[in-house]
Structure formats: C-alpha cells, structure tokens
Amino acid sequence: MLSILVVNNGYHLTLQMKLLIYPWLILVLFSTNALAKPSELSDTHLSICGDSIDWEPYTYVQDEEVKGFDLDVLNEILPKRRITFDFTMSSWSRCLKGGRAGDFQVAVSATYSDERAKHFLYTTWYYATTPSYLYRKTKFKNGLKITQGSDLNAYRVCGIHGYNYSDFGLKTIHQNAHSMHELVTELNQGKCDVILAWKEIVAGIKSIWGIDYIGESLAIEVIPKMPKHKFHMMISKKYKYKEQLKELLDQGLKKYQTESF
C-alpha cells in the first residue's frame, strides 16, 4: 500500500494506491542490459562479417586485406566510442549462420527479409543499389521488352546462391551459381535468359579488378519502375547489447543515406 500526499489549493488529498510488482518486471527494469546506453559499449569488441564474393565496392579482399565502403563506415563510427572489431570475410551463408549463432555480432550489407528478421535486428539503411538485369545480345538482338520488374517472369531468370532477391518480386529465380563469374558463365552457356545484378556491383568489379562482364556480348539494363534496393547492417539477436548497438549504428549511418540517392 502506497500513500501519496498531494497539496492542491490549500487542501490535503491522500491518494491510496496499491502497487502490484511482478518479479519479472523488476528484472527488466533493473537488469544491466535494459539500463545500458550506447556509451556503455565503449571498450567492447565486436566480431563482424561480410560477403567475400562479388560485393565490390562495398566489401572485398585485396592483398589479403579487407577493404571497401563497409569498412570505411565502421572505422568512422566505432573507434569514436572506443569499440574495437575484427572483420571476417566469408561466404554469405556462413556469415548468416555465424550471426544466427551469435559468433558474429554484426553482418554488413544486407537487404531486409522477414526470415532474417527472426534472428537479427536491422539498422537503418546506409546505401542503396540499382536493380538491373543482364542478357546476351546475340539471343535478344532487339533487347527485352521490360517495362516493369514483373515482365521478367516471362524469362528464365538466374541469380547467385544465398542472395536475397525478394525485392525483385519475381516468381522464380534459379540460384545455382556461387559467384558473379559462375552466374555470367551460366548466361553465356544459355542456361539463363537473364541474370539479376545491381549496376553498382557490376561497375565496382570492373573498377577494382578490371573485369568487364558486359563487354561486347552482354548488355545491362536498369529495371524500370523498381526503387533502389536499400542495404542495412544486421545485429545478431544473440548479442546482449543488441538494442544499444543498433541505436549507436543508426546514429552513425544516417549521414550516408542522402549520399546514396
């Protein structure tokens, strides 16, 4: 029983209140995790992963060193809070598996999916890419009649294994290739009519490695009426300071949003 004395216009009012306290509520209110602030992440260490295959200029390995936009962003945000990190480049499937298990606290350069959201918290987006498709000029001499993304359903469409193509909104995507090189090979062998890509990735591969997948035989086109695809960082729900880390990253990532459009 809790009594509160309230003075109002010279009158004394006594309010009797029953306070029902649940044990679990006390644990939530007074636990270290619930009260932690982003600043309290200082002097912690994070294990971060990214896709080691075909995601230039955002993440790539050159001379055995991790490079790219993602690393630049992390170096801009985390050291200011005295947060150290190691960056592991692996297959995307291994990165996701490690994040689900809590071996990695953060995975970079991820598009949203409901399935992933079961295991990760998504930060705000921090860059966007242009959804595109490639085809062989010899097979489609006059190009493809694509006025919107759904028109691609009339063709055999291929993508890379493990990639999230849900934003393309297509019924069927054959995902047998494990790299851009394999994907282009499938296209050239006639196993696919069209392969999906992002204009910035194709340009990044050419800029960094000098590999021109377009050349004389292939063409790339932007998919009409399809918004740019937004990319986020994902924080493992196994990480005890996930909410605090999300708040910290969101604050730092917002500055990059206008640069993507």
BATORKE-502496 format. One record per residue (C-alpha): x, y, z; residue in three letters. Coordinates in steps of 0.02 Angstrom, whole numbers, plus 50000, padded with zeros to 5 digits. Layout:
N
+-------+-------+-------+---------+
:     u :     v :     w : residuo :
+-------+-------+-------+---------+
:     X :     Y :     Z :     Ala :
...
+-------+-------+-------+---------+
***
This chain:
261
+-------+-------+-------+---------+
:     u :     v :     w : residuo :
+-------+-------+-------+---------+
: 50000 : 50000 : 50000 :     Met :
: 50073 : 50167 : 49947 :     Leu :
: 50008 : 50334 : 50013 :     Ser :
: 50042 : 50494 : 49916 :     Ile :
: 50006 : 50663 : 49995 :     Leu :
: 49955 : 50793 : 49866 :     Val :
: 49934 : 50978 : 49909 :     Val :
: 49814 : 51067 : 49793 :     Asn :
: 49742 : 51242 : 49826 :     Asn :
: 49769 : 51225 : 50013 :     Gly :
: 49679 : 51058 : 50027 :     Tyr :
: 49768 : 50900 : 50079 :     His :
: 49720 : 50749 : 49975 :     Leu :
: 49779 : 50573 : 50015 :     Thr :
: 49786 : 50450 : 49872 :     Leu :
: 49791 : 50267 : 49918 :     Gln :
: 49870 : 50161 : 49783 :     Met :
: 49905 : 49977 : 49776 :     Lys :
: 50067 : 49940 : 49689 :     Leu :
: 50074 : 49767 : 49616 :     Leu :
: 50253 : 49722 : 49573 :     Ile :
: 50294 : 49571 : 49465 :     Tyr :
: 50463 : 49489 : 49491 :     Pro :
: 50495 : 49484 : 49304 :     Trp :
: 50463 : 49672 : 49291 :     Leu :
: 50596 : 49707 : 49421 :     Ile :
: 50718 : 49603 : 49322 :     Leu :
: 50682 : 49700 : 49163 :     Val :
: 50690 : 49871 : 49243 :     Leu :
: 50848 : 49843 : 49341 :     Phe :
: 50946 : 49723 : 49232 :     Ser :
: 51112 : 49788 : 49164 :     Thr :
: 51058 : 49760 : 48984 :     Asn :
: 50897 : 49859 : 48997 :     Ala :
: 50984 : 50008 : 49077 :     Leu :
: 51135 : 50006 : 48963 :     Ala :
: 51162 : 50153 : 48847 :     Lys :
: 51259 : 50159 : 48683 :     Pro :
: 51401 : 50247 : 48775 :     Ser :
: 51420 : 50094 : 48887 :     Glu :
: 51476 : 49993 : 48736 :     Leu :
: 51644 : 50081 : 48749 :     Ser :
: 51794 : 49967 : 48766 :     Asp :
: 51699 : 49818 : 48697 :     Thr :
: 51749 : 49711 : 48548 :     His :
: 51640 : 49655 : 48403 :     Leu :
: 51657 : 49515 : 48278 :     Ser :
: 51588 : 49572 : 48109 :     Ile :
: 51566 : 49475 : 47947 :     Cys :
: 51538 : 49515 : 47765 :     Gly :
: 51522 : 49427 : 47598 :     Asp :
: 51691 : 49389 : 47521 :     Ser :
: 51624 : 49361 : 47346 :     Ile :
: 51573 : 49493 : 47219 :     Asp :
: 51515 : 49637 : 47326 :     Trp :
: 51635 : 49771 : 47266 :     Glu :
: 51649 : 49915 : 47306 :     Pro :
: 51563 : 49885 : 47472 :     Tyr :
: 51664 : 49737 : 47538 :     Thr :
: 51809 : 49646 : 47457 :     Tyr :
: 51981 : 49574 : 47496 :     Val :
: 52136 : 49644 : 47410 :     Gln :
: 52314 : 49592 : 47453 :     Asp :
: 52241 : 49491 : 47598 :     Glu :
: 52163 : 49647 : 47674 :     Glu :
: 51979 : 49686 : 47695 :     Val :
: 51932 : 49844 : 47602 :     Lys :
: 51779 : 49937 : 47544 :     Gly :
: 51641 : 50056 : 47593 :     Phe :
: 51580 : 49949 : 47738 :     Asp :
: 51749 : 49951 : 47822 :     Leu :
: 51764 : 50139 : 47798 :     Asp :
: 51594 : 50164 : 47880 :     Val :
: 51636 : 50052 : 48028 :     Leu :
: 51802 : 50141 : 48053 :     Asn :
: 51709 : 50306 : 48054 :     Glu :
: 51580 : 50253 : 48186 :     Ile :
: 51653 : 50126 : 48307 :     Leu :
: 51826 : 50192 : 48358 :     Pro :
: 51746 : 50355 : 48417 :     Lys :
: 51662 : 50251 : 48553 :     Arg :
: 51821 : 50152 : 48589 :     Arg :
: 51743 : 49997 : 48511 :     Ile :
: 51864 : 49879 : 48425 :     Thr :
: 51815 : 49749 : 48297 :     Phe :
: 51879 : 49611 : 48186 :     Asp :
: 51809 : 49591 : 48011 :     Phe :
: 51790 : 49416 : 47939 :     Thr :
: 51759 : 49394 : 47755 :     Met :
: 51671 : 49230 : 47717 :     Ser :
: 51534 : 49158 : 47610 :     Ser :
: 51369 : 49247 : 47641 :     Trp :
: 51287 : 49086 : 47703 :     Ser :
: 51425 : 49062 : 47832 :     Arg :
: 51410 : 49244 : 47886 :     Cys :
: 51223 : 49223 : 47914 :     Leu :
: 51246 : 49058 : 48005 :     Lys :
: 51376 : 49134 : 48120 :     Gly :
: 51264 : 49282 : 48155 :     Gly :
: 51117 : 49172 : 48200 :     Arg :
: 51228 : 49075 : 48320 :     Ala :
: 51300 : 49233 : 48396 :     Gly :
: 51477 : 49201 : 48334 :     Asp :
: 51465 : 49365 : 48237 :     Phe :
: 51379 : 49513 : 48317 :     Gln :
: 51358 : 49609 : 48153 :     Val :
: 51336 : 49564 : 47970 :     Ala :
: 51356 : 49705 : 47844 :     Val :
: 51273 : 49744 : 47677 :     Ser :
: 51108 : 49653 : 47699 :     Ala :
: 50938 : 49679 : 47621 :     Thr :
: 50783 : 49652 : 47726 :     Tyr :
: 50690 : 49488 : 47736 :     Ser :
: 50562 : 49427 : 47862 :     Asp :
: 50660 : 49266 : 47887 :     Glu :
: 50820 : 49357 : 47931 :     Arg :
: 50725 : 49473 : 48047 :     Ala :
: 50687 : 49323 : 48158 :     Lys :
: 50871 : 49313 : 48203 :     His :
: 50937 : 49490 : 48176 :     Phe :
: 50896 : 49670 : 48216 :     Leu :
: 50909 : 49781 : 48064 :     Tyr :
: 50993 : 49950 : 48072 :     Thr :
: 50932 : 50093 : 47966 :     Thr :
: 50988 : 50082 : 47784 :     Trp :
: 51150 : 50166 : 47735 :     Tyr :
: 51169 : 50140 : 47548 :     Tyr :
: 51061 : 50089 : 47402 :     Ala :
: 51094 : 49999 : 47238 :     Thr :
: 51007 : 49997 : 47069 :     Thr :
: 50919 : 49834 : 47023 :     Pro :
: 50970 : 49779 : 46848 :     Ser :
: 50974 : 49630 : 46731 :     Tyr :
: 51098 : 49564 : 46603 :     Leu :
: 51061 : 49470 : 46442 :     Tyr :
: 51152 : 49408 : 46287 :     Arg :
: 51142 : 49524 : 46138 :     Lys :
: 51154 : 49379 : 46016 :     Thr :
: 50998 : 49298 : 46089 :     Lys :
: 50897 : 49458 : 46109 :     Phe :
: 50959 : 49568 : 45968 :     Lys :
: 50823 : 49697 : 45997 :     Asn :
: 50836 : 49688 : 46185 :     Gly :
: 50699 : 49632 : 46304 :     Leu :
: 50530 : 49716 : 46317 :     Lys :
: 50537 : 49755 : 46502 :     Ile :
: 50427 : 49896 : 46564 :     Thr :
: 50423 : 49838 : 46746 :     Gln :
: 50502 : 49704 : 46853 :     Gly :
: 50361 : 49578 : 46836 :     Ser :
: 50394 : 49569 : 46648 :     Asp :
: 50550 : 49467 : 46688 :     Leu :
: 50436 : 49323 : 46741 :     Asn :
: 50419 : 49280 : 46556 :     Ala :
: 50603 : 49230 : 46552 :     Tyr :
: 50716 : 49105 : 46638 :     Arg :
: 50798 : 49212 : 46772 :     Val :
: 50954 : 49165 : 46871 :     Cys :
: 51042 : 49234 : 47024 :     Gly :
: 51178 : 49191 : 47149 :     Ile :
: 51150 : 49057 : 47281 :     His :
: 51108 : 49129 : 47454 :     Gly :
: 51069 : 49304 : 47392 :     Tyr :
: 50905 : 49386 : 47441 :     Asn :
: 50810 : 49435 : 47284 :     Tyr :
: 50642 : 49464 : 47367 :     Ser :
: 50646 : 49649 : 47320 :     Asp :
: 50641 : 49598 : 47136 :     Phe :
: 50468 : 49524 : 47164 :     Gly :
: 50489 : 49380 : 47041 :     Leu :
: 50403 : 49211 : 47049 :     Lys :
: 50554 : 49100 : 47011 :     Thr :
: 50740 : 49134 : 47017 :     Ile :
: 50863 : 48992 : 46986 :     His :
: 51005 : 49014 : 47110 :     Gln :
: 51138 : 48884 : 47071 :     Asn :
: 51289 : 48997 : 47041 :     Ala :
: 51403 : 49041 : 47186 :     His :
: 51487 : 49195 : 47111 :     Ser :
: 51463 : 49327 : 46979 :     Met :
: 51585 : 49235 : 46868 :     His :
: 51482 : 49075 : 46879 :     Glu :
: 51323 : 49173 : 46851 :     Leu :
: 51389 : 49254 : 46692 :     Val :
: 51452 : 49084 : 46634 :     Thr :
: 51275 : 49013 : 46652 :     Glu :
: 51209 : 49157 : 46548 :     Leu :
: 51339 : 49132 : 46411 :     Asn :
: 51302 : 48944 : 46409 :     Gln :
: 51118 : 48978 : 46379 :     Gly :
: 51061 : 48909 : 46547 :     Lys :
: 50978 : 49075 : 46585 :     Cys :
: 50891 : 49207 : 46480 :     Asp :
: 50926 : 49341 : 46608 :     Val :
: 51035 : 49360 : 46762 :     Ile :
: 51000 : 49481 : 46904 :     Leu :
: 51129 : 49605 : 46966 :     Ala :
: 51149 : 49780 : 47033 :     Trp :
: 51227 : 49913 : 46923 :     Lys :
: 51345 : 49973 : 47060 :     Glu :
: 51414 : 49797 : 47090 :     Ile :
: 51449 : 49766 : 46906 :     Val :
: 51536 : 49935 : 46896 :     Ala :
: 51632 : 49901 : 47057 :     Gly :
: 51701 : 49735 : 46992 :     Ile :
: 51762 : 49823 : 46835 :     Lys :
: 51836 : 49970 : 46930 :     Ser :
: 51930 : 49867 : 47060 :     Ile :
: 51978 : 49709 : 46965 :     Trp :
: 51968 : 49766 : 46785 :     Gly :
: 51841 : 49629 : 46745 :     Ile :
: 51711 : 49689 : 46621 :     Asp :
: 51565 : 49569 : 46622 :     Tyr :
: 51470 : 49672 : 46495 :     Ile :
: 51594 : 49682 : 46352 :     Gly :
: 51530 : 49658 : 46176 :     Glu :
: 51420 : 49505 : 46204 :     Ser :
: 51314 : 49558 : 46354 :     Leu :
: 51204 : 49707 : 46394 :     Ala :
: 51146 : 49776 : 46561 :     Ile :
: 50983 : 49868 : 46588 :     Glu :
: 50906 : 49950 : 46741 :     Val :
: 50738 : 49876 : 46788 :     Ile :
: 50606 : 50010 : 46755 :     Pro :
: 50493 : 50072 : 46895 :     Lys :
: 50588 : 49974 : 47028 :     Met :
: 50652 : 50075 : 47176 :     Pro :
: 50833 : 50062 : 47227 :     Lys :
: 50870 : 49921 : 47348 :     His :
: 50918 : 49980 : 47522 :     Lys :
: 51055 : 49894 : 47622 :     Phe :
: 51071 : 49881 : 47810 :     His :
: 51184 : 49807 : 47941 :     Met :
: 51112 : 49664 : 48042 :     Met :
: 51143 : 49638 : 48228 :     Ile :
: 51130 : 49463 : 48299 :     Ser :
: 50988 : 49442 : 48422 :     Lys :
: 51107 : 49333 : 48522 :     Lys :
: 51209 : 49487 : 48567 :     Tyr :
: 51160 : 49550 : 48739 :     Lys :
: 51185 : 49734 : 48693 :     Tyr :
: 51095 : 49721 : 48527 :     Lys :
: 50974 : 49865 : 48560 :     Glu :
: 51113 : 49981 : 48617 :     Gln :
: 51222 : 49936 : 48468 :     Leu :
: 51076 : 49967 : 48348 :     Lys :
: 51050 : 50140 : 48422 :     Glu :
: 51234 : 50180 : 48405 :     Leu :
: 51246 : 50119 : 48225 :     Leu :
: 51083 : 50204 : 48173 :     Asp :
: 51151 : 50371 : 48234 :     Gln :
: 51309 : 50350 : 48131 :     Gly :
: 51232 : 50275 : 47974 :     Leu :
: 51102 : 50410 : 47941 :     Lys :
: 51231 : 50529 : 47870 :     Lys :
: 51262 : 50410 : 47724 :     Tyr :
: 51081 : 50397 : 47666 :     Gln :
: 51073 : 50555 : 47562 :     Thr :
: 51236 : 50507 : 47476 :     Glu :
: 51152 : 50352 : 47402 :     Ser :
: 51018 : 50446 : 47305 :     Phe :
+-------+-------+-------+---------+
***
